[in-house]
Amino acid sequence: MSDVRRTVQGHIESHPGVHFNELVRDLDIATGQAQYHLRRLRRAGCLDVVELRDRTHYFPQGYDSWEQRTIALLRRETARGIIIVALEDPEPSAAELAGELDVARSTISWHVSTLAEADVAEKCYDRHGRSHVKLTRPEETRCLLDEVAPSLSDRLVDRFTRLIDDTFGESATRR
């Protein structure tokens, strides 16, 4: 095994759920070089790949599909924030999440839908019709949270998305 491939594999083992762009940036390797080594590692059965909302995440062997989806989402700042709030306050409302995380309700809705599709959380409604979020496996999620810290680049992408949401939200209310 080449040194570069060994480095890629080691990075994936120490950063489960790392997505492609983050891997390229962290290792400072060319896109084509990363693709080549990832393809070889995958063919050799050394890693698993998960596609989730337009991002490809890489995992060492040993994680089941629910853990992979959960870890991938924990690498995204807003989804991670929703999960943390839901761990501290079971069944927070969408309004509470938006206020706590200082993001638009539409952003909360998008991330909650993603969490629900991944079976990490579910939407439920109170008797007044307000939506709430409930984690499907809170204790297991708490354990996985300790394994994942989002990268600086992930946090910047999420903050840029918030900026766009805020900008479009303001211009829509001015019309």
Secondary structure, DSSP 8 states (H G I E B T S, - for coil): --HHHHHHHHHHHHSTTEEHHHHHHHHT--HHHHHHHHHHHHHTT-EEEEEETTEEEEEETT--HHHHHHHHHHTSHHHHHHHHHHHHSSS-BHHHHHHHHT--HHHHHHHHHHHHHTTSEEEEE-TT--EEEEESSHHHHHHHHTT----HHHHHHHHHHHHHHHHHHHHHHH-
